Amino acid sequence: MAKLENPILMAKIGAAQGLRGEVRVSSFTDDPTALGEYGNLIASDGRVFEILEIREAKTVVIVRFRGVNDRNAAEALNGLELFIERDNLPDDDLDEDEFYYTDLEGLEAVDAEGNSYGSVAAVHDFGAGDLLELKGAGRRPTLIPFSEAAVLEIDLEGGKILIDPLAAGLVDNPDDGKDDPDHPIFGKKK
């Protein structure tokens, strides 16, 4: 049994594939078949999984793990998330302005005046672009777009991201006319 200090989610096991113990796996790596290049994968309960074979399918990879030799054993793994230690990710392949999304977690989101909007709790992708989830003491979690307009600067060493609260949707635009009683959104027309 292994315990990870800084786990990074790499894959999620799906349904069994065939009779020899193979499983369908959703890989969260750039190259899905490179999943085995990060070392052994570890489940949250501490079980260690070594990849013996991996091949690409349409939207997943088909994997055979050491010790999983029949369909029953493969079916028992359905839904299991697999992790690696953050230190196993290759930092030397990154350019100076590149980073892993996991490195953003915990960074404080501040504006140019130094006002804090919470810390990055997670990075989400629901299909329409990446979103940063901000959480802070006494605040409800908030999602902001992870775009160049909303996130102006990322300072990993300083532990902060500089955001534009207007572009991030955290403050109202003072020039939007909502305070004008003759504005069309109030139903009055001149």
Phi, psi and chi 1 to 4 in degrees:
 res  aa     phi    psi   chi1   chi2   chi3   chi4
   1 MET       -  131.8  -61.4  -81.4 -177.0      -
   2 ALA  -116.4  145.1      -      -      -      -
   3 LYS  -119.8  125.7  177.8   72.2  174.7  151.9
   4 LEU   -92.2  138.7  -61.9  174.4      -      -
   5 GLU   -80.5  -43.8  -66.0  -67.3  -38.9      -
   6 ASN  -134.5   77.4 -167.4    1.8      -      -
   7 PRO   -72.3  141.6   25.4  -30.6      -      -
   8 ILE  -121.1  123.3  -57.5  -61.4      -      -
   9 LEU   -69.2  122.5  179.0   63.1      -      -
  10 MET  -110.8  -29.7  -61.8  -62.6  -74.3      -
  11 ALA  -162.8  162.5      -      -      -      -
  12 LYS  -134.5  128.8 -176.1  173.7 -177.8  179.0
  13 ILE   -78.9  136.5  -61.3  175.5      -      -
  14 GLY  -109.7 -141.8      -      -      -      -
  15 ALA   -71.6  159.1      -      -      -      -
  16 ALA   -67.5  151.1      -      -      -      -
  17 GLN  -127.6  108.5  173.4   80.0   20.5      -
  18 GLY    79.3 -161.7      -      -      -      -
  19 LEU  -109.7   -9.8  -58.2  174.2      -      -
  20 ARG   -90.2    7.7  -60.7 -177.5  -33.1  146.6
  21 GLY    97.0    8.9      -      -      -      -
  22 GLU   -76.7  153.1  -66.7  177.9  -41.8      -
  23 VAL  -132.5  153.9  -70.4      -      -      -
  24 ARG   -86.4  131.7  -61.1  169.6   59.8   82.9
  25 VAL  -129.2  130.3  174.7      -      -      -
  26 SER   -86.1  114.9  -64.4      -      -      -
  27 SER   -97.5  136.7  173.9      -      -      -
  28 PHE  -103.9   27.7  -54.8  128.5      -      -
  29 THR  -102.8  159.5   59.2      -      -      -
  30 ASP   -55.8  -51.0 -105.7   -6.7      -      -
  31 ASP  -104.6  106.0  173.8    9.4      -      -
  32 PRO   -55.4  -32.8  -23.1   32.7      -      -
  33 THR   -78.3   -7.1   58.7      -      -      -
  34 ALA   -84.7    5.1      -      -      -      -
  35 LEU   -53.7  -36.9 -171.9   59.6      -      -
  36 GLY   -76.7   -9.7      -      -      -      -
  37 GLU   -78.6   -7.3  -64.2  176.1   15.4      -
  38 TYR   -94.7    4.5  -62.6   95.3      -      -
  39 GLY    95.7 -169.5      -      -      -      -
  40 ASN   -65.6  146.4  -69.9  -22.5      -      -
  41 LEU   -97.9  145.7  -58.0  168.5      -      -
  42 ILE  -126.8  132.3  -59.1  169.8      -      -
  43 ALA   -82.0  162.3      -      -      -      -
  44 SER   -63.5  -22.4   57.8      -      -      -
  45 ASP   -86.1    2.1   61.6    7.7      -      -
  46 GLY    97.5   -7.7      -      -      -      -
  47 ARG   -66.0  140.5  -71.7 -177.3  -73.4  169.2
  48 VAL  -104.4  135.6  177.0      -      -      -
  49 PHE  -122.2  123.0  -68.6   85.4      -      -
  50 GLU  -104.8  128.8  178.3 -175.5   -9.7      -
  51 ILE   -81.7  124.0  -65.9  177.4      -      -
  52 LEU   -93.9  -41.7  -63.6  177.6      -      -
  53 GLU  -140.8  145.5  -63.4  174.4   20.9      -
  54 ILE  -147.3  136.4 -172.7  168.3      -      -
  55 ARG  -145.0  153.9   67.6 -178.9 -172.6  -81.9
  56 GLU   -83.6  140.6 -157.0  162.7   -3.2      -
  57 ALA  -119.1 -168.1      -      -      -      -
  58 LYS   -58.8  -61.6  -72.6 -176.8 -179.2  177.7
  59 THR  -117.4    0.8   59.9      -      -      -
  60 VAL  -138.8 -179.3  -64.9      -      -      -
  61 VAL  -115.5  150.7  -72.0      -      -      -
  62 ILE  -101.0  125.6  -52.6  -59.7      -      -
  63 VAL  -126.3  141.6  177.0      -      -      -
  64 ARG  -116.7  121.6 -167.9  161.8   77.5   84.9
  65 PHE   -97.9  149.4  -66.9  109.1      -      -
  66 ARG   -59.9  131.9 -179.7  176.8  -56.9  -75.8
  67 GLY    87.7   -5.9      -      -      -      -
  68 VAL  -107.4   97.6 -179.4      -      -      -
  69 ASN  -113.2   -2.9  -60.5  -42.0      -      -
  70 ASP  -145.8  170.4   60.5   37.4      -      -
  71 ARG   -62.3  -38.8 -173.6  170.6 -178.2   87.3
  72 ASN   -60.5  -44.3  -70.8  -21.0      -      -
  73 ALA   -65.4  -38.0      -      -      -      -
  74 ALA   -66.8  -42.5      -      -      -      -
  75 GLU   -63.2  -30.7  -72.9  174.1  -14.7      -
  76 ALA   -68.3  -15.5      -      -      -      -
  77 LEU   -92.7   -5.5  -58.9  177.3      -      -
  78 ASN   -54.8  126.7 -166.6   -7.9      -      -
  79 GLY    91.1   -4.6      -      -      -      -
  80 LEU   -74.6  130.0 -167.8   65.5      -      -
  81 GLU   -91.7  141.4  -67.3 -179.8  -29.9      -
  82 LEU  -119.9  137.9  -59.6  174.0      -      -
  83 PHE  -126.5  165.4  -57.7   83.9      -      -
  84 ILE  -131.9  168.2   62.7  167.6      -      -
  85 GLU   -76.3  140.1 -172.9   64.1   54.3      -
  86 ARG   -53.4  -36.3  165.7   61.7  178.6   92.5
  87 ASP   -63.5  -16.9  -66.4  -19.8      -      -
  88 ASN   -80.5   -9.5  -69.7    0.9      -      -
  89 LEU   -78.6  134.8  -67.5  174.7      -      -
  90 PRO   -76.9  111.2   26.6  -31.6      -      -
  91 ASP   -82.3  -22.2  -74.3  -29.3      -      -
  92 ASP   -71.2  -15.8   54.8  -19.3      -      -
  93 ASP   -83.8  -10.0  -68.7  -16.5      -      -
  94 LEU   -85.9  140.4  -62.7  176.3      -      -
  95 ASP   -73.9  171.6  -69.9  -23.8      -      -
  96 GLU   -60.0  -35.3 -172.8  174.5  -45.7      -
  97 ASP   -98.7   15.0   60.7  -16.8      -      -
  98 GLU  -105.0  157.1  -70.7 -176.7  -45.1      -
  99 PHE  -160.7  168.5   50.7   85.6      -      -
 100 TYR   -92.9  144.4  -67.3  108.4      -      -
 101 TYR   -55.8  -34.3  -80.1  176.8      -      -
 102 THR   -62.4  -25.3 -170.8      -      -      -
 103 ASP   -70.9  -17.6  -65.0  -24.2      -      -
 104 LEU   -77.4  -25.9  -62.1  175.8      -      -
 105 GLU   -63.4  129.3  -66.6  176.8    9.4      -
 106 GLY    97.1  -13.2      -      -      -      -
 107 LEU   -71.8  138.9  -62.9 -177.8      -      -
 108 GLU   -81.3  134.1 -176.7 -178.8   11.7      -
 109 ALA   -93.4  116.4      -      -      -      -
 110 VAL  -128.4  155.1  -63.7      -      -      -
 111 ASP   -96.7 -178.0   63.7   15.6      -      -
 112 ALA   -63.5  -24.7      -      -      -      -
 113 GLU   -87.1   -2.6  -74.8   78.1   40.0      -
 114 GLY    90.5    6.4      -      -      -      -
 115 ASN   -71.2  134.2  -61.5  -43.8      -      -
 116 SER   -92.9  139.9  176.8      -      -      -
 117 TYR  -116.6   15.0  -67.4   86.6      -      -
 118 GLY   107.6 -172.8      -      -      -      -
 119 SER  -117.0  153.4  -64.4      -      -      -
 120 VAL   -69.4  118.8  177.7      -      -      -
 121 ALA   -96.3  -29.9      -      -      -      -
 122 ALA  -166.3  162.8      -      -      -      -
 123 VAL  -117.1  126.7 -179.3      -      -      -
 124 HIS  -118.0  150.5  -59.2  -74.3      -      -
 125 ASP  -135.1  103.9 -179.2    3.2      -      -
 126 PHE   -97.3    9.7  -60.6  115.6      -      -
 127 GLY   111.3  -19.8      -      -      -      -
 128 ALA  -109.0   14.5      -      -      -      -
 129 GLY   124.9  156.0      -      -      -      -
 130 ASP   -72.7  145.0  -65.8  -32.1      -      -
 131 LEU  -127.6  142.9  -61.5  169.9      -      -
 132 LEU  -100.6  131.9  -61.3 -179.6      -      -
 133 GLU   -95.7  120.9  179.8 -180.0   -6.2      -
 134 LEU  -104.5  134.1  -57.7 -179.8      -      -
 135 LYS  -130.1  141.3  -72.2 -175.0  178.4  178.1
 136 GLY  -147.1  161.6      -      -      -      -
 137 ALA   -61.1  127.5      -      -      -      -
 138 GLY    73.9   11.5      -      -      -      -
 139 ARG  -121.3  149.4  -64.3  176.6 -179.9 -133.9
 140 ARG   -77.4  148.7  -65.5  175.1   60.9 -170.8
 141 PRO   -58.6  141.4  -22.0   31.0      -      -
 142 THR  -130.4  140.5  -54.7      -      -      -
 143 LEU  -103.1  133.4  -63.9  175.2      -      -
 144 ILE  -126.4  152.4   66.2  168.1      -      -
 145 PRO   -68.3  139.4   18.4  -24.8      -      -
 146 PHE   -93.3   77.8 -173.2   33.8      -      -
 147 SER  -128.7  165.9   65.4      -      -      -
 148 GLU   -65.2  -29.4  -70.9 -178.6    7.6      -
 149 ALA   -72.0  -38.5      -      -      -      -
 150 ALA   -87.8  -39.2      -      -      -      -
 151 VAL  -109.2  105.6  179.4      -      -      -
 152 LEU   -83.4  -33.8  -54.2  174.1      -      -
 153 GLU  -154.3  144.5 -175.5  179.1  -43.1      -
 154 ILE  -120.0  120.4  -61.6  168.5      -      -
 155 ASP  -118.6   88.7 -179.3    5.3      -      -
 156 LEU   -63.0  -42.4  -65.5  174.7      -      -
 157 GLU   -66.2  -37.9  -72.8   79.8   28.9      -
 158 GLY   -81.9  -10.0      -      -      -      -
 159 GLY    73.6   28.0      -      -      -      -
 160 LYS  -139.2  156.5  -63.8 -179.5 -172.5 -116.1
 161 ILE  -122.0  138.6   59.1  170.7      -      -
 162 LEU   -93.6  124.0  178.2   64.0      -      -
 163 ILE  -120.1  157.5   63.1  168.9      -      -
 164 ASP  -100.3  106.2  177.4  -17.3      -      -
 165 PRO   -62.1  -28.1   13.6  -20.3      -      -
 166 LEU   -70.6  -48.8 -177.2   59.9      -      -
 167 ALA   -66.5  -28.2      -      -      -      -
 168 ALA   -80.8   -8.1      -      -      -      -
 169 GLY    79.7   20.5      -      -      -      -
 170 LEU   -91.3  -19.5  -63.1  171.4      -      -
 171 VAL  -132.9  155.9  -64.3      -      -      -
 172 ASP   -79.9  148.7  -69.7  -29.2      -      -
 173 ASN   -73.9  121.1 -175.4  -11.5      -      -
 174 PRO   -67.4  -15.8   22.0  -29.1      -      -
 175 ASP  -100.4   16.2  -61.0  -33.6      -      -
 176 ASP   -84.3   -6.0   66.9    2.7      -      -
 177 GLY    80.3    7.3      -      -      -      -
 178 LYS   -66.6  -21.9  -72.7 -177.2 -177.8  175.8
 179 ASP   -85.1   -7.2  -66.2  -27.5      -      -
 180 ASP   -84.6  116.0 -179.8    2.2      -      -
 181 PRO   -65.2  -17.6   16.7  -23.9      -      -
 182 ASP   -93.5    6.2  -66.8  -34.3      -      -
 183 HIS   -69.1  142.2 -167.8  -86.3      -      -
 184 PRO   -56.8  -24.2  -22.6   29.7      -      -
 185 ILE   -70.8  -14.4   66.6  167.5      -      -
 186 PHE   -90.4   -2.6  -67.9  106.4      -      -
 187 GLY    86.8    3.4      -      -      -      -
 188 LYS   -99.4  135.7  -63.5 -179.3 -178.4  175.1
 189 LYS  -126.4  147.1  -63.4 -176.3  179.4  179.7
 190 LYS   -86.4      -  -69.5 -175.1  175.4 -176.2
